[in-house]
Amino acid sequence: MKSVTRSLRVLEAVAQHQPVTVGELTKIFGLPKSTVQRTLVTLAEAGWLRANRKDTTRWEIGARVLAVRPAALQGSSLFAAAREPMLRLRDAVNETIHLSVPDALQCVVVVDRVDSDQAVRTFHNIGDTSPLHATATGRAILAHLPKADVDELVERGLERFSDSTPTEPAELRAELDRVRADGYSVNINQYRSGVCAVAAAILDEDGTPLASVAVSMPDSRYDPDRLPEWGRIVADTAAEISARRLGG
């Protein structure tokens, strides 16, 4: 069982640091180089890892992981419930739509995306992560978490990504109050320069935030006069996804 646990941890480390060398992984885990090398080879033989094409001394995620991810998502009630409403939301606003889920308090992870046909549009890879406090997707979720969770996040420190990132605890809490009052959250260049988003939480029947759905756009197309319209349609989409997932 120890070898299985070690293999999973090595797989996670490769996913986080890819492309990564045996030496780098040895430092991360404090294990003998031969042990790490043997684990990598075993995972590669099973298709979970592969050598980087340009530098074969570096390792990266293999095709089996890429195949499992969409299959797992498509089998979930969240993915099934969200897909059609996301397509309609994209058609209504002609901007990129993202579905993101929280990884505890560490981050939010993009798990699905519907692209617009705009020549200039925002883009996030499936699997991209971002901090809860600095993004619309994250704050939509954070606003519905228990106060103790928000306190824990604040105690860890709020990293600044731009001049407008909410890094003061009082500032973040006031923003979360606005999200709860409005029903949606807004990000105007607070995480990535030139990127704006409007997001709303997808809630379970007990009010637990399972995910968030967002409209993402370049700041050149962000229009504050349209914010109430965008906020309403995004919140309505999140509510529809919640209802569809619960069979409503």
C-alpha positions in Angstrom: 0.0 0.0 0.0 2.9 2.3 0.7 4.1 1.9 -2.9 0.6 2.8 -4.2 0.5 6.0 -2.0 4.0 6.9 -3.2 3.0 6.5 -6.8 -0.1 8.7 -6.4 2.0 11.4 -4.7 4.6 11.2 -7.4 1.8 11.5 -10.0 0.4 14.6 -8.3 3.8 16.2 -8.1 4.5 15.6 -11.8 1.1 17.2 -12.6 2.0 20.2 -10.5 5.6 20.7 -11.6 5.7 19.2 -15.1 7.9 18.8 -17.0 10.0 17.7 -14.0 13.3 15.8 -13.6 14.0 12.8 -11.3 16.4 15.0 -9.4 13.7 17.6 -8.7 11.3 15.0 -7.5 13.9 13.5 -5.3 14.3 16.8 -3.5 10.6 17.2 -3.2 10.1 13.8 -1.5 13.4 13.2 0.1 13.5 9.7 -1.4 16.4 7.8 -3.0 16.8 8.7 -6.7 16.5 5.0 -7.6 13.1 4.8 -5.8 11.7 7.8 -7.6 13.1 6.6 -11.0 11.5 3.2 -10.5 8.1 4.8 -9.6 8.3 7.0 -12.7 9.0 4.1 -15.0 6.1 2.0 -13.5 3.7 4.9 -14.0 5.0 5.5 -17.6 4.5 1.8 -18.4 0.9 2.1 -17.3 0.4 5.2 -19.4 0.0 7.7 -16.5 3.3 9.5 -17.2 5.5 10.0 -20.3 8.9 11.5 -21.0 8.8 15.0 -22.4 9.4 15.0 -26.2 11.9 17.9 -26.2 13.8 16.7 -23.1 13.5 13.0 -22.3 15.0 13.5 -18.8 11.8 15.4 -17.8 8.5 13.8 -17.0 4.9 14.9 -17.7 1.4 13.7 -17.4 0.5 10.9 -19.9 -2.4 10.1 -22.1 -4.3 7.9 -19.6 -4.7 10.8 -17.1 -6.0 13.0 -19.9 -8.5 10.3 -20.9 -9.8 9.7 -17.4 -10.5 13.3 -16.5 -13.2 14.0 -19.1 -14.7 10.6 -18.5 -15.0 11.2 -14.8 -16.5 14.6 -15.3 -19.0 13.5 -17.9 -20.1 10.8 -15.5 -20.8 13.3 -12.8 -24.2 14.9 -12.1 -22.7 18.3 -12.0 -21.1 18.1 -15.5 -24.3 16.6 -17.0 -26.5 19.3 -15.4 -24.2 22.2 -16.4 -23.4 21.5 -20.0 -26.6 22.6 -21.7 -27.2 25.8 -19.5 -23.5 26.7 -20.2 -24.1 26.5 -24.0 -27.2 28.7 -23.7 -25.3 31.2 -21.6 -22.6 31.3 -24.2 -25.1 31.9 -26.9 -26.8 34.7 -24.9 -23.6 36.7 -24.2 -21.1 35.3 -26.8 -18.3 35.2 -24.3 -16.3 32.3 -22.8 -18.1 30.3 -20.1 -16.2 28.4 -17.4 -17.4 25.8 -14.9 -15.0 25.7 -11.8 -15.0 23.6 -8.7 -13.2 24.3 -5.4 -10.2 22.2 -4.2 -10.9 22.8 -0.5 -9.6 26.2 0.3 -6.5 25.8 -1.9 -8.0 27.1 -5.2 -10.7 26.7 -7.8 -10.2 24.4 -10.8 -11.6 24.9 -14.2 -13.4 21.6 -15.1 -15.3 22.7 -18.2 -15.3 25.5 -20.8 -17.5 26.7 -23.6 -15.7 29.0 -26.0 -17.2 32.0 -27.7 -16.6 32.8 -31.4 -15.1 36.2 -30.7 -11.8 36.8 -32.5 -10.3 38.0 -29.2 -11.5 36.0 -26.2 -10.3 34.8 -22.8 -8.9 31.3 -22.5 -8.2 28.9 -19.6 -7.1 25.3 -20.0 -9.2 22.6 -18.3 -7.4 22.0 -15.1 -6.2 25.6 -14.6 -6.3 26.7 -11.0 -6.8 30.1 -9.5 -7.1 31.5 -5.9 -10.5 31.9 -4.3 -10.0 35.5 -3.0 -8.8 37.0 -6.3 -11.3 35.7 -8.8 -15.0 36.0 -9.5 -15.3 32.2 -9.7 -13.5 31.8 -6.3 -15.4 34.6 -4.5 -18.8 33.2 -5.7 -17.9 30.0 -3.9 -16.2 31.7 -0.9 -19.3 33.8 -0.2 -21.3 30.7 0.6 -18.7 28.9 2.7 -18.9 29.0 6.6 -17.3 32.0 8.3 -14.7 29.7 9.8 -13.5 28.7 6.3 -13.2 32.4 5.3 -11.3 33.1 8.5 -8.9 30.2 7.8 -8.3 31.5 4.3 -7.6 35.1 5.6 -5.2 33.8 8.2 -3.1 32.1 5.5 -2.6 35.5 3.9 -4.2 37.0 0.8 -1.7 37.2 -2.1 -1.7 40.2 -4.3 -1.9 39.6 -8.1 -2.8 43.1 -9.2 -3.4 46.6 -7.8 -7.1 45.7 -7.3 -6.8 42.3 -5.7 -8.6 42.3 -2.4 -5.8 41.5 0.1 -7.1 43.2 3.2 -9.4 40.9 5.3 -12.0 43.7 5.8 -12.0 44.4 2.0 -12.5 40.7 1.2 -15.3 40.3 3.7 -17.1 43.4 2.4 -16.8 42.0 -1.1 -18.3 38.7 0.0 -21.2 40.6 1.6 -21.8 42.2 -1.8 -21.7 38.8 -3.6 -24.3 37.4 -1.2 -26.5 40.5 -1.6 -26.2 40.7 -5.4 -26.2 37.0 -6.1 -23.1 37.2 -8.3 -19.4 38.2 -8.1 -17.3 40.4 -10.3 -13.6 40.3 -11.2 -12.2 43.3 -13.0 -8.5 42.7 -13.6 -8.0 41.5 -10.1 -6.2 38.3 -11.0 -5.1 38.3 -14.6 -4.5 41.6 -16.3 -7.0 42.3 -19.1 -9.4 39.7 -17.9 -12.9 40.3 -16.4 -15.5 37.9 -15.2 -18.9 37.6 -13.7 -19.7 34.4 -11.7 -22.4 32.8 -9.6 -22.3 29.8 -7.2 -23.9 26.5 -8.0 -25.3 25.3 -4.6 -26.3 21.9 -3.2 -29.7 21.5 -1.6 -28.3 22.5 1.8 -26.6 25.6 0.4 -23.1 24.2 0.1 -21.3 25.7 -2.9 -20.4 22.9 -5.3 -19.0 24.9 -8.1 -19.4 28.3 -9.9 -20.3 29.2 -13.5 -18.7 32.3 -15.0 -18.8 34.6 -18.0 -15.2 35.6 -18.9 -14.2 38.4 -21.2 -11.3 40.7 -22.2 -11.6 44.0 -20.2 -11.9 45.8 -23.6 -15.5 44.4 -23.8 -16.4 44.8 -20.1 -19.2 47.3 -19.9 -20.2 48.3 -16.3 -23.7 49.3 -17.6 -24.3 45.7 -18.6 -23.2 44.3 -15.3 -26.7 43.9 -13.8 -27.8 42.1 -17.0 -24.8 39.8 -16.9 -25.1 39.2 -13.2 -28.8 38.2 -13.6 -28.3 35.8 -16.4 -25.2 34.2 -14.8 -27.1 33.8 -11.5 -30.1 32.4 -13.3 -27.8 29.9 -15.1 -26.2 28.8 -11.8 -29.7 28.3 -10.2 -30.8 26.3 -13.3 -27.7 24.0 -13.0 -28.4 23.5 -9.3 -32.0 22.6 -10.0 -31.1 20.2 -12.9 -28.5 18.5 -10.8 -31.1 17.9 -8.0 -33.6 16.7 -10.5 -35.8 19.8 -10.4 
